[in-house]
Every structure is written in structure tokens, then in C-alpha cells.
Amino acid sequence: MEREIKFRGKMKSDGKWIHGDLTTGDTIHTSPSWYEDGEMEWWGYECHEATIGEYTGINDINGVEIYEGDVVRYSQEWEISAQRDKIEVVQFHHGGFTPMCRTLGGVYYECQSERYEVIGNVHDNPELKKYI
């Protein structure tokens, strides 16, 4: 299965989210403009670099695309068969995207669930930054 590669970021001009291709550290290209000779030029929009995140290639239980920097809620089954709601930030780790769970000792491990739900992101929802 081929994963769609795309990014999102907040524009410097007005703070709106845009989606497209990332070609430099802070420019997202959203649509091509064709010239008569067949050349193509991409219209780029400067974004706040800290807000740029890559699409993980998966959607949440409501069909919302999950991006790096999103905060997701999910239930994880533990060995004792109890389910606990957890909230974590999606990060790139060990070659892939995953919510990063924290143990009480501060150690991170990859969370596994098929019931992720995006509840916000660390850029628009400062109260969720505590999950970083």
C-alpha cells in the first residue's frame, strides 16, 4: 500500500492551516501553475516552521487525517483486560509516526491502538502541550 506524502503548516501571513508538499524548511506548495511550454511552477506559502507536520498516512475513527503534532485520544487494552483512555502527541519515532506514551519513570514507548481520535494539536490547543 502506498502512503500519501503531504504536510500541513500554519501560514505566516494569516495563521490559517494549509496542506501540500514541503520543499524547503518553511514553504508548503499547495498547487501547481502550468506554463504554455509545459513547465510547472508551484505556488508556495511560507509557514511557521514549528507548525509543519507530516501526514501519518492514517485517519482517525472519524475519518480525520492524523498529522505529526496532533493530540489523539485512544483506549489501550492492558494485560489485565481493562481499558484506559490515554491522550498522547503523535511524533516521528524509530522511522514511523506513533503516539508516544510515557511511563511513570518518563520512559517513552510506542502506543498501539486502532481507535485513535484526534482531539486537537499542540499548535492550536496550548492546553494540550502538557502531553509533549
C-alpha positions as CSV (number, residue, x, y, z in Angstrom):
1,M,0.0,0.0,0.0
2,E,1.4,3.4,-1.0
3,R,1.3,6.1,1.6
4,E,0.3,9.7,0.6
5,I,3.1,12.1,1.4
6,K,1.9,15.5,2.4
7,F,2.3,18.2,5.0
8,R,0.4,20.8,6.8
9,G,1.5,24.1,8.4
10,K,0.2,27.4,9.6
11,M,0.8,30.3,7.2
12,K,2.9,33.2,8.4
13,S,0.6,35.7,6.6
14,D,-2.7,34.8,8.4
15,G,-2.2,31.8,10.6
16,K,-4.5,29.5,8.5
17,W,-3.7,25.9,8.0
18,I,-2.6,24.8,4.5
19,H,-1.8,21.3,3.2
20,G,0.5,20.4,0.4
21,D,4.1,19.5,-0.5
22,L,7.1,20.7,1.6
23,T,10.2,21.6,-0.4
24,T,12.1,23.8,2.0
25,G,12.2,24.3,5.7
26,D,9.2,26.7,5.9
27,T,7.5,26.7,2.5
28,I,4.5,24.5,1.6
29,H,3.5,24.3,-2.0
30,T,-0.2,23.8,-2.5
31,S,-1.0,23.8,-6.2
32,P,0.9,23.8,-9.5
33,S,0.6,26.5,-12.1
34,W,1.2,25.4,-15.7
35,Y,3.1,27.5,-18.3
36,E,2.5,27.2,-22.0
37,D,5.8,25.4,-22.7
38,G,4.8,22.6,-20.2
39,E,6.9,24.0,-17.4
40,M,5.3,23.8,-14.0
41,E,5.7,26.3,-11.1
42,W,4.4,25.6,-7.6
43,W,2.8,28.4,-5.6
44,G,4.4,28.3,-2.2
45,Y,3.3,29.7,1.1
46,E,5.6,30.5,4.0
47,C,4.6,28.7,7.2
48,H,5.7,28.9,10.7
49,E,8.3,26.1,10.6
50,A,7.5,24.8,14.1
51,T,3.9,24.1,12.9
52,I,4.8,22.0,9.9
53,G,3.9,18.3,10.4
54,E,3.8,15.3,8.1
55,Y,0.6,13.3,7.4
56,T,1.0,9.9,9.1
57,G,-0.9,8.1,6.3
58,I,-3.8,7.1,8.6
59,N,-7.1,8.6,9.6
60,D,-8.7,8.5,13.0
61,I,-12.0,6.8,13.8
62,N,-13.9,9.8,12.4
63,G,-12.0,9.9,9.1
64,V,-9.8,12.9,10.2
65,E,-6.3,12.8,8.8
66,I,-3.7,12.4,11.6
67,Y,-0.6,14.6,11.3
68,E,2.6,14.9,13.3
69,G,1.8,17.2,16.3
70,D,-1.8,16.1,16.6
71,V,-3.0,15.0,20.0
72,V,-5.0,11.8,20.0
73,R,-7.2,10.0,22.5
74,Y,-7.4,6.3,22.4
75,S,-8.1,3.3,24.6
76,Q,-5.4,0.8,25.2
77,E,-6.1,-2.7,26.4
78,W,-3.7,-3.7,29.2
79,E,-2.8,-7.2,30.2
80,I,-5.4,-7.2,33.0
81,S,-8.1,-6.6,30.3
82,A,-9.0,-3.2,31.5
83,Q,-9.2,-0.3,29.0
84,R,-7.9,3.1,29.9
85,D,-8.3,6.3,27.9
86,K,-5.0,7.8,27.1
87,I,-4.1,11.1,25.4
88,E,-0.7,11.5,23.6
89,V,1.0,13.6,20.9
90,V,1.8,12.0,17.6
91,Q,5.5,12.1,16.9
92,F,8.0,10.7,14.4
93,H,10.0,8.0,16.3
94,H,12.0,5.0,15.1
95,G,11.2,5.5,11.5
96,G,7.4,6.0,11.8
97,F,4.6,8.0,13.3
98,T,3.1,7.0,16.6
99,P,1.6,8.5,19.8
100,M,4.4,8.4,22.3
101,C,3.2,7.0,25.7
102,R,5.1,7.9,28.9
103,T,5.6,5.6,31.8
104,L,5.7,6.9,35.3
105,G,9.5,6.8,35.0
106,G,9.5,9.1,32.0
107,V,10.4,6.3,29.5
108,Y,8.7,6.6,26.1
109,Y,7.2,3.6,24.2
110,E,5.1,3.3,21.1
111,C,1.4,3.1,21.7
112,Q,-0.7,0.6,19.8
113,S,-4.4,1.1,19.1
114,E,-6.8,1.1,16.2
115,R,-9.2,3.6,17.8
116,Y,-7.3,6.9,17.7
117,E,-9.4,10.1,17.8
118,V,-7.8,13.5,17.0
119,I,-8.8,15.9,19.8
120,G,-6.6,18.8,18.7
121,N,-3.0,19.7,18.1
122,V,-0.2,21.3,20.1
123,H,-0.2,24.5,18.0
124,D,-3.9,25.4,18.2
125,N,-4.5,24.0,21.7
126,P,-1.9,25.2,24.1
127,E,-3.5,23.4,27.0
128,L,-2.6,20.1,25.2
129,K,1.1,20.9,25.2
130,K,1.4,19.1,28.5
131,Y,1.2,15.9,26.6
132,I,4.5,16.6,24.8
